Structure formats: C-alpha cells, structure tokens
C-alpha cells in the first residue's frame, strides 16, 4: 500500500542517515497517515489521510 495521503497527495521524502563516522545510508521519511472515516462526495469512506489534512479541516469526519 502506497504511503500517500488521499487528500493532498503527500508522500515519502528520501534522504540519508549520517553516522558519526560520516557513513551515509539511504532512508525515507513517511508522512503521518491515519485511517479516518470521512465524508467524501456525500458518502462515508475510510481514507488514509495525513495528520495535517485532519488538523487543517480538509477532511470532514463522519459521525
């Protein structure tokens, strides 16, 4: 399953782990995705949404 927000499309960001010896290995930062029951197009669906979309009100939660 892709680590992408279904509202804003935010996905993983890539970079390096850097040790004290300056060794570099690739790593990725995933968005903070939460499964939320939300109203979308008049229907209740389960969406995988990032925490920023929930906090900003981009998602209307189902009752």
Protein Blocks (a to p, Z undefined) as FASTA:
>chain_A
ZZbdfklopacdddddddfkopacddddddddddddddeehiacdddddfklmmnopacc
dZZ
